[in-house]
């Protein structure tokens, strides 16, 4: 994990008084802020903050570290300098599946490049998960319920599925009337998704799950 970023996150936690406030200010998730704080405490070799359900209290070790991280923050601002551009620039390597590139990213790319003309976009299209480090990927957009361990993941949206059956299957085995009834049917599994539980929403928006099974699975490979 980037220790410089961890130091800057620690500054914001101390400045704003809570992990949640720092997360909102930095536009990252609260668990990510917590991970950066853990990294700072490992780096310092000491507990920097006392955490309770009501408040954060900085420790004596935290006071000393805060002096240094504030100095680091000032140094970062000086390095950027008055002439530094805040406009995004450079190469951005993005990995995604073919369907994501075709139906989601494709229509957005012209507007993105028009808005950020100094950015060079490289799109790596592969239906197989790629190594972010090994392939020098900056961002991977994936449809999955099992994110890569150690990766910083953020949910961008949902990808609803349609439950369907062939007329022949329905004629032979009947039409399930509820999600729970799917447990009595031979269901096709998408091999890229973990687990045997399908999630639904009822007409009132309440979550309903069904444990399914079947003797056939399929996936997509490049």
Z-matrix of the N, CA and C atoms (Angstrom, degrees):
N
C 1 1.462
C 2 1.531 1 109.59
N 3 1.326 2 116.95 1 144.12
C 4 1.461 3 123.37 2 -177.80
C 5 1.529 4 109.91 3 -68.35
N 6 1.335 5 116.70 4 112.58
C 7 1.463 6 120.34 5 -176.61
C 8 1.523 7 112.57 6 -72.78
N 9 1.325 8 117.06 7 -30.07
C 10 1.468 9 119.07 8 177.14
C 11 1.527 10 109.48 9 -63.88
N 12 1.334 11 116.13 10 -45.33
C 13 1.464 12 119.31 11 176.96
C 14 1.520 13 110.76 12 -62.70
N 15 1.335 14 116.70 13 -39.85
C 16 1.466 15 120.36 14 177.86
C 17 1.524 16 110.99 15 -59.20
N 18 1.332 17 116.32 16 -39.42
C 19 1.465 18 120.38 17 178.82
C 20 1.524 19 110.95 18 -65.37
N 21 1.325 20 117.24 19 -41.63
C 22 1.460 21 120.60 20 -179.92
C 23 1.525 22 110.80 21 -67.91
N 24 1.343 23 116.32 22 -37.03
C 25 1.465 24 119.99 23 176.32
C 26 1.531 25 110.19 24 -64.52
N 27 1.327 26 116.66 25 -41.14
C 28 1.465 27 120.78 26 177.74
C 29 1.530 28 110.64 27 -59.30
N 30 1.323 29 116.81 28 -40.29
C 31 1.469 30 120.60 29 176.17
C 32 1.524 31 111.42 30 -56.65
N 33 1.341 32 115.99 31 -46.77
C 34 1.464 33 119.65 32 -176.73
C 35 1.521 34 111.47 33 -68.09
N 36 1.330 35 117.17 34 -36.31
C 37 1.466 36 120.03 35 176.83
C 38 1.524 37 109.97 36 -59.36
N 39 1.332 38 115.70 37 -47.36
C 40 1.468 39 120.08 38 -179.17
C 41 1.525 40 111.29 39 -67.51
N 42 1.315 41 116.58 40 -36.89
C 43 1.466 42 121.01 41 -179.02
C 44 1.525 43 111.63 42 -67.83
N 45 1.349 44 116.65 43 -41.46
C 46 1.463 45 121.11 44 -173.48
C 47 1.525 46 113.42 45 -96.90
N 48 1.327 47 116.91 46 -16.78
C 49 1.460 48 119.57 47 172.71
C 50 1.505 49 117.32 48 88.62
N 51 1.334 50 118.38 49 1.45
C 52 1.463 51 119.68 50 177.46
C 53 1.520 52 110.16 51 -159.48
N 54 1.328 53 115.15 52 156.45
C 55 1.459 54 120.18 53 178.14
C 56 1.520 55 110.61 54 -69.14
N 57 1.330 56 116.55 55 -38.11
C 58 1.466 57 120.18 56 -178.78
C 59 1.524 58 111.34 57 -64.82
N 60 1.332 59 116.93 58 -42.06
C 61 1.467 60 120.37 59 179.31
C 62 1.521 61 110.52 60 -65.52
N 63 1.334 62 117.02 61 -39.65
C 64 1.465 63 120.24 62 177.54
C 65 1.519 64 110.78 63 -64.47
N 66 1.333 65 116.53 64 -39.26
C 67 1.465 66 120.28 65 179.11
C 68 1.521 67 110.81 66 -62.10
N 69 1.333 68 116.61 67 -43.71
C 70 1.468 69 119.85 68 179.02
C 71 1.523 70 111.22 69 -65.03
N 72 1.320 71 117.22 70 -42.31
C 73 1.465 72 120.83 71 -178.45
C 74 1.520 73 112.00 72 -66.26
N 75 1.333 74 116.41 73 -35.01
C 76 1.465 75 121.04 74 -177.17
C 77 1.522 76 112.48 75 -93.24
N 78 1.345 77 116.15 76 -5.75
C 79 1.465 78 121.89 77 179.85
C 80 1.533 79 111.60 78 59.67
N 81 1.332 80 115.37 79 43.68
C 82 1.459 81 121.45 80 173.21
C 83 1.522 82 107.52 81 -131.28
N 84 1.325 83 116.63 82 168.87
C 85 1.456 84 120.16 83 -177.23
C 86 1.525 85 111.41 84 -74.63
N 87 1.322 86 116.28 85 155.73
C 88 1.460 87 120.10 86 177.65
C 89 1.530 88 111.53 87 -63.55
N 90 1.356 89 119.45 88 -42.23
C 91 1.472 90 118.14 89 175.54
C 92 1.522 91 113.05 90 -57.88
N 93 1.348 92 117.29 91 -32.92
C 94 1.455 93 119.85 92 178.73
C 95 1.525 94 110.38 93 -68.59
N 96 1.328 95 117.21 94 -39.93
C 97 1.466 96 120.72 95 176.06
C 98 1.523 97 109.93 96 -61.09
N 99 1.325 98 116.39 97 -42.23
C 100 1.465 99 120.71 98 178.89
C 101 1.522 100 111.28 99 -62.13
N 102 1.326 101 116.63 100 -38.42
C 103 1.462 102 120.00 101 178.26
C 104 1.529 103 111.38 102 -66.19
N 105 1.328 104 116.85 103 -39.79
C 106 1.470 105 119.63 104 176.91
C 107 1.529 106 110.79 105 -64.32
N 108 1.328 107 116.98 106 -38.85
C 109 1.465 108 119.99 107 177.81
C 110 1.527 109 110.56 108 -64.84
N 111 1.331 110 116.47 109 -42.03
C 112 1.470 111 119.80 110 176.66
C 113 1.524 112 110.79 111 -59.50
N 114 1.340 113 116.23 112 -40.32
C 115 1.463 114 120.51 113 179.36
C 116 1.527 115 110.58 114 -64.00
N 117 1.334 116 116.81 115 -40.87
C 118 1.464 117 119.69 116 178.73
C 119 1.527 118 111.18 117 -63.69
N 120 1.331 119 116.47 118 -40.19
C 121 1.466 120 119.62 119 -179.61
C 122 1.527 121 111.34 120 -68.99
N 123 1.333 122 116.81 121 -34.98
C 124 1.467 123 119.38 122 174.58
C 125 1.527 124 110.30 123 -66.32
N 126 1.329 125 115.83 124 -41.45
C 127 1.468 126 121.33 125 -179.76
C 128 1.531 127 110.23 126 -63.26
N 129 1.331 128 116.46 127 -43.34
C 130 1.464 129 120.73 128 -178.39
C 131 1.527 130 112.30 129 -79.03
N 132 1.328 131 116.18 130 -20.22
C 133 1.460 132 119.44 131 -177.99
C 134 1.511 133 113.24 132 70.87
N 135 1.326 134 116.40 133 26.56
C 136 1.467 135 120.41 134 -178.48
C 137 1.525 136 109.16 135 -158.84
N 138 1.331 137 115.42 136 158.58
C 139 1.462 138 119.54 137 174.08
C 140 1.524 139 108.75 138 -74.73
N 141 1.328 140 115.66 139 128.98
C 142 1.465 141 120.49 140 -176.59
C 143 1.520 142 112.49 141 -98.90
N 144 1.326 143 116.45 142 -28.07
C 145 1.459 144 120.85 143 -179.10
C 146 1.520 145 109.88 144 -135.40
N 147 1.328 146 116.34 145 140.64
C 148 1.459 147 121.37 146 168.57
C 149 1.523 148 106.57 147 -90.59
N 150 1.321 149 116.54 148 122.90
C 151 1.454 150 120.67 149 -176.57
C 152 1.521 151 110.75 150 -109.44
N 153 1.314 152 116.79 151 130.60
C 154 1.458 153 122.43 152 173.19
C 155 1.519 154 107.90 153 -132.63
N 156 1.322 155 116.19 154 176.13
C 157 1.464 156 119.68 155 -179.08
C 158 1.523 157 112.11 156 -67.65
N 159 1.336 158 117.69 157 -18.43
C 160 1.466 159 120.53 158 -175.26
C 161 1.520 160 114.38 159 -105.40
N 162 1.348 161 117.12 160 -34.42
C 163 1.463 162 117.54 161 -173.61
C 164 1.522 163 111.36 162 -157.51
N 165 1.331 164 113.73 163 166.54
C 166 1.457 165 122.14 164 172.97
C 167 1.520 166 108.58 165 -109.46
N 168 1.324 167 116.14 166 138.63
C 169 1.459 168 121.27 167 176.48
C 170 1.515 169 108.47 168 -127.07
N 171 1.313 170 116.34 169 126.81
C 172 1.459 171 119.89 170 -178.63
C 173 1.528 172 109.78 171 -77.05
N 174 1.319 173 116.29 172 138.94
C 175 1.462 174 122.10 173 179.88
C 176 1.531 175 109.89 174 -86.63
N 177 1.340 176 117.67 175 167.00
C 178 1.471 177 119.24 176 174.63
C 179 1.525 178 112.35 177 -56.36
N 180 1.338 179 116.73 178 -40.09
C 181 1.469 180 119.20 179 176.68
C 182 1.518 181 110.43 180 -64.92
N 183 1.340 182 116.18 181 -37.26
C 184 1.456 183 120.19 182 178.36
C 185 1.514 184 112.61 183 -64.10
N 186 1.338 185 117.11 184 -36.54
C 187 1.466 186 121.08 185 177.90
C 188 1.525 187 110.66 186 -61.17
N 189 1.325 188 116.18 187 -43.43
C 190 1.465 189 120.02 188 -179.91
C 191 1.528 190 111.04 189 -66.26
N 192 1.342 191 115.59 190 -42.66
C 193 1.464 192 119.24 191 179.82
C 194 1.522 193 110.50 192 -66.17
N 195 1.333 194 117.26 193 -37.51
C 196 1.464 195 120.85 194 -178.99
C 197 1.522 196 111.29 195 -61.71
N 198 1.310 197 117.92 196 -37.64
C 199 1.468 198 120.48 197 176.65
C 200 1.524 199 110.60 198 -58.46
N 201 1.324 200 115.34 199 -42.53
C 202 1.469 201 119.48 200 -177.41
C 203 1.526 202 111.56 201 -74.14
N 204 1.333 203 117.62 202 -38.16
C 205 1.464 204 119.14 203 -179.95
C 206 1.522 205 111.16 204 -70.28
N 207 1.328 206 117.32 205 -31.73
C 208 1.467 207 119.67 206 174.70
C 209 1.523 208 110.60 207 -66.37
N 210 1.330 209 115.99 208 -39.17
C 211 1.467 210 119.58 209 176.33
C 212 1.522 211 110.32 210 -64.39
N 213 1.343 212 116.49 211 -38.77
C 214 1.460 213 120.59 212 177.94
C 215 1.521 214 110.87 213 -64.23
N 216 1.324 215 116.40 214 -39.32
C 217 1.460 216 120.67 215 178.34
C 218 1.526 217 111.15 216 -63.45
N 219 1.332 218 116.61 217 -42.50
C 220 1.473 219 119.93 218 177.81
C 221 1.524 220 110.86 219 -64.18
N 222 1.328 221 116.23 220 -39.10
C 223 1.461 222 120.24 221 178.83
C 224 1.520 223 110.66 222 -63.81
N 225 1.327 224 116.48 223 -40.45
C 226 1.463 225 120.19 224 179.10
C 227 1.522 226 110.74 225 -61.99
N 228 1.338 227 116.68 226 -39.35
C 229 1.463 228 120.34 227 178.17
C 230 1.525 229 111.22 228 -66.84
N 231 1.337 230 116.96 229 -37.79
C 232 1.465 231 120.59 230 179.19
C 233 1.523 232 111.09 231 -67.58
N 234 1.344 233 116.47 232 -38.79
C 235 1.463 234 119.94 233 179.14
C 236 1.516 235 110.31 234 -63.71
N 237 1.338 236 115.61 235 -40.50
C 238 1.463 237 118.86 236 178.96
C 239 1.522 238 110.40 237 -60.27
N 240 1.331 239 116.39 238 -41.70
C 241 1.460 240 120.48 239 174.89
C 242 1.509 241 113.13 240 72.06
N 243 1.328 242 116.48 241 162.65
C 244 1.463 243 120.56 242 -178.50
C 245 1.517 244 113.38 243 -67.98
N 246 1.329 245 116.70 244 -22.60
C 247 1.458 246 118.45 245 -178.14
C 248 1.505 247 114.18 246 -91.30
N 249 1.347 248 116.59 247 -1.84
C 250 1.464 249 119.17 248 -178.27
C 251 1.522 250 110.19 249 -68.90
N 252 1.297 251 115.70 250 142.09
C 253 1.457 252 120.75 251 -178.97
C 254 1.519 253 110.16 252 -93.48
N 255 1.334 254 115.64 253 135.56
C 256 1.460 255 120.34 254 175.42
C 257 1.525 256 111.14 255 -86.73
N 258 1.320 257 116.54 256 -3.16
C 259 1.461 258 121.10 257 179.56
C 260 1.524 259 109.61 258 -72.70
N 261 1.341 260 118.39 259 127.96
C 262 1.464 261 120.34 260 178.17
C 263 1.521 262 111.17 261 -57.75
N 264 1.322 263 116.60 262 138.58
C 265 1.457 264 120.85 263 179.13
C 266 1.523 265 108.67 264 -152.41
N 267 1.330 266 115.47 265 164.73
C 268 1.459 267 120.64 266 -179.98
C 269 1.517 268 111.44 267 104.28
N 270 1.335 269 115.90 268 -168.51
C 271 1.461 270 122.30 269 -177.10
C 272 1.520 271 110.46 270 -98.43
N 273 1.317 272 116.10 271 132.50
C 274 1.461 273 122.73 272 176.48
C 275 1.523 274 108.35 273 -117.83
N 276 1.334 275 116.25 274 115.25
C 277 1.463 276 121.46 275 -179.97
C 278 1.529 277 109.23 276 -100.29
N 279 1.328 278 114.84 277 121.09
C 280 1.464 279 121.56 278 -176.11
C 281 1.521 280 109.03 279 -121.01
N 282 1.321 281 116.77 280 132.19
C 283 1.464 282 121.98 281 177.24
C 284 1.523 283 109.27 282 -111.32
N 285 1.326 284 116.30 283 139.65
C 286 1.459 285 120.31 284 177.64
C 287 1.520 286 109.50 285 -160.97
N 288 1.314 287 115.94 286 168.91
C 289 1.457 288 121.48 287 176.84
C 290 1.527 289 110.16 288 -78.31
N 291 1.331 290 115.63 289 163.34
C 292 1.469 291 120.90 290 -177.70
C 293 1.526 292 111.10 291 -59.26
N 294 1.335 293 117.40 292 -44.15
C 295 1.466 294 119.90 293 -177.97
C 296 1.526 295 111.56 294 -64.80
N 297 1.328 296 116.72 295 -36.71
C 298 1.468 297 120.46 296 178.02
C 299 1.523 298 110.93 297 -65.66
N 300 1.330 299 115.98 298 -42.35
C 301 1.465 300 120.18 299 179.01
C 302 1.521 301 111.19 300 -63.99
N 303 1.320 302 116.28 301 -40.94
C 304 1.467 303 120.93 302 -175.40
C 305 1.520 304 112.56 303 -73.08
N 306 1.320 305 116.67 304 -47.83
C 307 1.462 306 120.26 305 -169.61
C 308 1.525 307 114.61 306 -97.66
N 309 1.339 308 117.95 307 -20.98
C 310 1.465 309 119.60 308 -175.63
C 311 1.527 310 111.61 309 -114.02
N 312 1.342 311 116.37 310 -59.14
C 313 1.464 312 119.13 311 -174.50
C 314 1.524 313 112.80 312 -75.28
N 315 1.318 314 116.59 313 -39.49
C 316 1.461 315 120.59 314 -175.55
C 317 1.515 316 113.87 315 -49.05
N 318 1.329 317 118.79 316 -52.62
C 319 1.465 318 119.73 317 -179.80
C 320 1.530 319 113.74 318 -65.64
N 321 1.346 320 117.51 319 -20.24
C 322 1.468 321 120.67 320 -176.76
C 323 1.523 322 113.59 321 -89.76
N 324 1.319 323 117.28 322 -21.60
C 325 1.462 324 120.71 323 -171.08
C 326 1.531 325 113.20 324 -60.93
N 327 1.342 326 120.43 325 -46.15
C 328 1.472 327 118.72 326 -179.65
C 329 1.531 328 112.88 327 -57.13
N 330 1.330 329 117.01 328 -42.45
C 331 1.467 330 119.92 329 -179.88
C 332 1.526 331 110.74 330 -67.81
N 333 1.344 332 117.11 331 -37.31
C 334 1.464 333 120.62 332 179.04
C 335 1.522 334 110.81 333 -63.05
N 336 1.331 335 117.26 334 -47.02
C 337 1.462 336 120.91 335 -178.65
C 338 1.527 337 111.79 336 -68.31
N 339 1.329 338 116.24 337 -31.53
C 340 1.464 339 119.00 338 176.93
C 341 1.532 340 110.67 339 -69.08
N 342 1.317 341 116.22 340 -34.43
C 343 1.465 342 120.34 341 -179.77
C 344 1.519 343 111.74 342 -76.94
N 345 1.355 344 116.44 343 -33.99
C 346 1.467 345 120.95 344 -178.29
C 347 1.531 346 109.40 345 -123.73
N 348 1.315 347 117.67 346 74.12
C 349 1.465 348 120.77 347 -174.88
C 350 1.525 349 113.83 348 -65.79
N 351 1.334 350 118.20 349 -19.05
C 352 1.467 351 120.41 350 -179.42
C 353 1.527 352 112.48 351 -85.62
N 354 1.325 353 116.92 352 -1.92
C 355 1.464 354 121.30 353 179.96
C 356 1.523 355 109.62 354 -95.30
N 357 1.326 356 115.87 355 133.01
C 358 1.458 357 121.71 356 172.52
C 359 1.530 358 107.36 357 -101.72
N 360 1.321 359 117.18 358 117.61
C 361 1.461 360 122.27 359 -176.08
C 362 1.524 361 110.49 360 -97.81
N 363 1.329 362 115.91 361 126.28
C 364 1.461 363 121.96 362 174.70
C 365 1.525 364 107.78 363 -117.59
N 366 1.326 365 116.38 364 117.36
C 367 1.458 366 122.13 365 -176.76
C 368 1.526 367 109.61 366 -103.27
N 369 1.316 368 116.33 367 118.90
C 370 1.460 369 122.58 368 178.37
C 371 1.529 370 107.70 369 -101.53
N 372 1.339 371 116.10 370 107.31
C 373 1.463 372 120.94 371 -176.24
C 374 1.523 373 109.04 372 -98.14
N 375 1.325 374 115.50 373 117.48
C 376 1.460 375 120.64 374 -177.61
C 377 1.525 376 108.36 375 -156.81
N 378 1.319 377 116.53 376 126.83
C 379 1.457 378 119.87 377 179.75
C 380 1.521 379 113.00 378 -75.33
N 381 1.336 380 116.48 379 -12.20
C 382 1.458 381 120.98 380 175.90
C 383 1.530 382 109.20 381 -93.71
N 384 1.341 383 118.25 382 142.41
C 385 1.471 384 119.91 383 174.41
C 386 1.525 385 110.58 384 -59.30
N 387 1.317 386 116.84 385 137.35
C 388 1.461 387 121.38 386 -179.56
C 389 1.522 388 109.36 387 -111.50
N 390 1.315 389 116.17 388 157.33
C 391 1.460 390 121.75 389 176.72
C 392 1.522 391 109.18 390 -76.26
N 393 1.318 392 116.75 391 119.10
C 394 1.461 393 119.82 392 -178.18
C 395 1.521 394 111.21 393 -62.92
N 396 1.332 395 116.41 394 -40.24
C 397 1.460 396 120.08 395 -179.19
C 398 1.518 397 110.68 396 -76.56
N 399 1.336 398 116.22 397 -48.73
C 400 1.461 399 120.44 398 -176.43
C 401 1.515 400 113.51 399 -62.84
N 402 1.330 401 117.16 400 -35.25
C 403 1.467 402 121.51 401 -178.45
C 404 1.528 403 112.40 402 -98.20
N 405 1.332 404 117.67 403 6.50
C 406 1.471 405 123.28 404 179.78
C 407 1.536 406 111.29 405 54.95
N 408 1.321 407 115.84 406 45.89
C 409 1.454 408 122.00 407 179.69
C 410 1.529 409 109.42 408 -91.12
N 411 1.328 410 116.19 409 131.13
C 412 1.462 411 120.42 410 177.97
C 413 1.525 412 111.69 411 -82.87
N 414 1.327 413 115.61 412 -43.33
C 415 1.460 414 121.17 413 -177.31
C 416 1.521 415 108.65 414 -138.97
N 417 1.330 416 116.17 415 133.80
C 418 1.462 417 121.15 416 173.71
C 419 1.522 418 108.15 417 -118.46
N 420 1.316 419 116.42 418 128.12
C 421 1.462 420 121.68 419 177.78
C 422 1.520 421 107.06 420 -104.79
N 423 1.331 422 116.21 421 118.24
C 424 1.458 423 120.28 422 -173.37
C 425 1.525 424 110.82 423 -133.21
N 426 1.316 425 114.37 424 147.69
C 427 1.459 426 121.22 425 172.23
C 428 1.518 427 106.16 426 -102.41
N 429 1.324 428 116.40 427 103.82
C 430 1.460 429 120.18 428 -173.74
C 431 1.516 430 110.46 429 -158.54
N 432 1.332 431 116.22 430 156.68
C 433 1.459 432 120.95 431 170.52
C 434 1.520 433 110.61 432 -110.37
N 435 1.343 434 116.02 433 12.81
C 436 1.466 435 121.57 434 -177.21
C 437 1.526 436 109.33 435 -138.22
N 438 1.356 437 118.35 436 75.41
C 439 1.470 438 120.80 437 -177.56
C 440 1.523 439 112.15 438 -59.64
N 441 1.315 440 115.29 439 153.94
C 442 1.461 441 121.70 440 179.46
C 443 1.526 442 110.31 441 -62.37
N 444 1.344 443 118.48 442 129.27
C 445 1.467 444 120.86 443 179.92
C 446 1.530 445 111.19 444 -58.17
N 447 1.311 446 116.32 445 135.03
C 448 1.453 447 121.26 446 178.48
C 449 1.516 448 114.26 447 86.39
N 450 1.327 449 117.72 448 -11.57
C 451 1.466 450 120.24 449 -179.80
C 452 1.530 451 110.03 450 -81.02
N 453 1.311 452 115.82 451 149.69
C 454 1.462 453 121.13 452 174.61
C 455 1.520 454 106.87 453 -88.24
N 456 1.326 455 116.87 454 110.34
C 457 1.463 456 121.16 455 -173.21
C 458 1.520 457 110.61 456 -115.18
N 459 1.307 458 115.21 457 143.90
C 460 1.462 459 121.36 458 175.63
C 461 1.524 460 108.25 459 -135.99
N 462 1.316 461 115.72 460 132.25
C 463 1.458 462 120.04 461 178.92
C 464 1.527 463 110.18 462 -72.49
N 465 1.323 464 116.33 463 126.57
C 466 1.461 465 121.59 464 179.58
C 467 1.522 466 112.10 465 -99.94
N 468 1.317 467 116.83 466 -22.95
C 469 1.456 468 120.19 467 -178.17
C 470 1.507 469 110.28 468 173.58
N 471 1.302 470 115.67 469 -172.03
C 472 1.456 471 121.14 470 179.40
C 473 1.522 472 109.43 471 -116.23
N 474 1.312 473 115.26 472 158.23
C 475 1.465 474 121.26 473 179.92
C 476 1.528 475 107.95 474 -129.33
N 477 1.322 476 117.16 475 86.75
C 478 1.466 477 119.43 476 -176.56
C 479 1.525 478 111.90 477 -67.14
N 480 1.305 479 114.90 478 148.54
C 481 1.460 480 121.63 479 178.41
C 482 1.529 481 109.59 480 -112.94
N 483 1.311 482 115.59 481 161.18
C 484 1.458 483 122.21 482 178.52
C 485 1.520 484 108.48 483 -111.48
N 486 1.314 485 116.50 484 129.44
C 487 1.464 486 121.17 485 176.29
C 488 1.522 487 107.88 486 -91.40
N 489 1.309 488 116.16 487 123.23
C 490 1.462 489 119.66 488 -176.95
C 491 1.526 490 110.18 489 -144.56
N 492 1.309 491 115.46 490 164.04
C 493 1.465 492 122.00 491 178.47
C 494 1.518 493 108.45 492 -147.38
N 495 1.307 494 116.05 493 153.95
C 496 1.461 495 120.21 494 178.77
C 497 1.529 496 109.76 495 -74.76
N 498 1.323 497 117.57 496 152.89
C 499 1.473 498 120.09 497 177.23
C 500 1.526 499 112.57 498 -56.42
N 501 1.326 500 116.60 499 -36.09
C 502 1.467 501 119.93 500 -179.75
C 503 1.523 502 110.42 501 -65.25
N 504 1.352 503 116.80 502 -42.88
C 505 1.468 504 120.16 503 179.85
C 506 1.526 505 110.30 504 -62.67
N 507 1.336 506 117.05 505 -45.44
C 508 1.463 507 120.79 506 -179.33
C 509 1.522 508 110.62 507 -62.32
N 510 1.319 509 116.30 508 -39.26
C 511 1.465 510 120.39 509 179.51
C 512 1.530 511 111.11 510 -63.70
N 513 1.333 512 116.17 511 -37.45
C 514 1.461 513 120.39 512 -176.36
C 515 1.528 514 113.03 513 -83.50
N 516 1.353 515 116.61 514 -34.23
C 517 1.465 516 119.41 515 -170.97
C 518 1.528 517 114.31 516 -119.17
N 519 1.301 518 117.62 517 -5.12
C 520 1.447 519 119.63 518 179.52
C 521 1.519 520 112.87 519 91.41
N 522 1.333 521 115.80 520 167.81
C 523 1.460 522 123.25 521 -176.24
C 524 1.528 523 109.10 522 -105.76
N 525 1.333 524 119.22 523 114.45
C 526 1.473 525 120.31 524 178.68
C 527 1.528 526 110.33 525 -66.42
N 528 1.319 527 116.12 526 132.01
C 529 1.461 528 120.78 527 -176.51
C 530 1.528 529 113.39 528 -95.31
N 531 1.325 530 116.80 529 -18.62
C 532 1.464 531 121.30 530 -178.94
C 533 1.524 532 109.22 531 -136.32
N 534 1.341 533 118.39 532 158.82
C 535 1.468 534 119.81 533 175.87
C 536 1.523 535 112.74 534 -57.11
N 537 1.342 536 116.59 535 -37.50
C 538 1.461 537 119.64 536 -179.62
C 539 1.518 538 112.05 537 -61.65
N 540 1.330 539 116.75 538 -29.53
C 541 1.465 540 120.35 539 -178.94
C 542 1.522 541 112.43 540 -67.99
N 543 1.338 542 117.36 541 -17.11
C 544 1.467 543 120.06 542 179.92
C 545 1.521 544 112.05 543 -64.59
N 546 1.330 545 117.40 544 -21.62
C 547 1.467 546 119.84 545 179.21
C 548 1.521 547 111.68 546 -64.36
N 549 1.333 548 117.01 547 -17.51
C 550 1.461 549 120.97 548 179.62
C 551 1.525 550 112.24 549 -95.49
N 552 1.336 551 117.00 550 7.12
C 553 1.463 552 120.57 551 -176.10
C 554 1.526 553 111.24 552 -118.50
N 555 1.315 554 115.25 553 161.42
C 556 1.469 555 123.00 554 178.68
C 557 1.530 556 107.85 555 -89.69
N 558 1.325 557 116.36 556 100.53
C 559 1.465 558 121.34 557 -172.29
C 560 1.526 559 111.48 558 -98.86
N 561 1.312 560 115.48 559 143.44
C 562 1.463 561 122.83 560 176.79
C 563 1.525 562 108.79 561 -83.11
N 564 1.330 563 116.63 562 130.19
C 565 1.463 564 121.88 563 -178.60
C 566 1.525 565 110.66 564 -104.69
N 567 1.338 566 114.67 565 141.99
C 568 1.464 567 120.32 566 170.07
C 569 1.515 568 106.82 567 -89.03
N 570 1.325 569 116.74 568 116.66
C 571 1.465 570 121.45 569 -169.50
C 572 1.522 571 113.67 570 -65.92
N 573 1.356 572 118.53 571 -17.69
C 574 1.465 573 120.56 572 -179.21
C 575 1.518 574 112.38 573 -77.71
N 576 1.319 575 117.58 574 -15.86
C 577 1.455 576 120.69 575 -178.81
C 578 1.512 577 109.96 576 -100.36
N 579 1.332 578 114.97 577 135.38
C 580 1.458 579 120.15 578 -178.40
C 581 1.528 580 110.70 579 -82.93
N 582 1.327 581 115.46 580 152.95
C 583 1.456 582 120.51 581 172.54
C 584 1.512 583 113.71 582 87.31
N 585 1.317 584 114.77 583 169.48
C 586 1.455 585 122.39 584 -177.18
C 587 1.530 586 110.85 585 -120.40
N 588 1.309 587 116.83 586 26.74
C 589 1.464 588 121.13 587 -176.58
C 590 1.527 589 109.89 588 -117.83
N 591 1.335 590 116.10 589 125.20
C 592 1.460 591 121.72 590 176.98
C 593 1.521 592 108.72 591 -102.09
N 594 1.338 593 114.91 592 138.41
C 595 1.460 594 120.89 593 -177.03
C 596 1.529 595 110.04 594 -105.00
N 597 1.343 596 116.07 595 137.70
C 598 1.459 597 122.37 596 179.85
C 599 1.528 598 109.49 597 -132.26
N 600 1.332 599 115.51 598 168.46
C 601 1.462 600 122.72 599 170.38
C 602 1.525 601 107.76 600 -124.05
N 603 1.337 602 116.86 601 131.28
C 604 1.456 603 118.35 602 178.13
C 605 1.525 604 110.12 603 -81.83
N 606 1.309 605 116.62 604 -176.40
C 607 1.467 606 120.40 605 -175.06
C 608 1.525 607 112.81 606 -65.55
N 609 1.336 608 116.60 607 -16.62
C 610 1.461 609 120.93 608 178.18
C 611 1.524 610 112.29 609 -97.63
N 612 1.331 611 116.87 610 3.29
C 613 1.454 612 120.85 611 179.74
C 614 1.513 613 114.82 612 85.19
N 615 1.333 614 117.26 613 5.53
C 616 1.459 615 121.01 614 179.97
C 617 1.526 616 110.48 615 -80.19
N 618 1.337 617 115.78 616 144.50
C 619 1.464 618 120.70 617 -179.75
C 620 1.523 619 110.46 618 -74.39
N 621 1.330 620 115.02 619 135.29
C 622 1.464 621 122.51 620 176.54
C 623 1.517 622 107.13 621 -133.56
N 624 1.314 623 117.38 622 134.37
C 625 1.461 624 120.36 623 179.78
C 626 1.517 625 110.21 624 -120.76
N 627 1.318 626 115.44 625 153.46
C 628 1.459 627 121.81 626 178.71
C 629 1.518 628 109.03 627 -135.93
N 630 1.320 629 116.11 628 130.70
C 631 1.460 630 121.41 629 175.19
C 632 1.517 631 107.78 630 -86.72
N 633 1.326 632 116.51 631 120.72
C 634 1.462 633 120.98 632 -175.08
C 635 1.521 634 110.15 633 -118.66
N 636 1.306 635 115.27 634 162.96
C 637 1.460 636 121.24 635 177.70
C 638 1.516 637 108.53 636 -147.18
N 639 1.310 638 115.77 637 164.11
C 640 1.457 639 120.86 638 179.55
C 641 1.508 640 110.46 639 -179.83
N 642 1.317 641 116.53 640 162.40
C 643 1.467 642 120.84 641 -177.63
C 644 1.525 643 112.75 642 -106.34
N 645 1.352 644 116.45 643 22.78
C 646 1.463 645 120.07 644 -179.67
C 647 1.523 646 108.44 645 -145.58
N 648 1.333 647 116.48 646 131.27
C 649 1.463 648 121.77 647 175.52
C 650 1.514 649 108.80 648 -134.55
N 651 1.318 650 116.02 649 156.81
C 652 1.464 651 120.84 650 -178.86
C 653 1.516 652 109.26 651 -145.97
N 654 1.325 653 115.87 652 153.91
C 655 1.455 654 122.31 653 177.06
C 656 1.515 655 109.75 654 -147.00
N 657 1.321 656 116.08 655 176.05
C 658 1.464 657 122.19 656 -179.73
C 659 1.513 658 108.37 657 -116.25
N 660 1.316 659 117.43 658 132.32
C 661 1.461 660 121.95 659 179.78
C 662 1.514 661 109.29 660 -130.59
N 663 1.330 662 115.57 661 141.63
C 664 1.470 663 119.89 662 177.93
C 665 1.514 664 110.25 663 -81.63
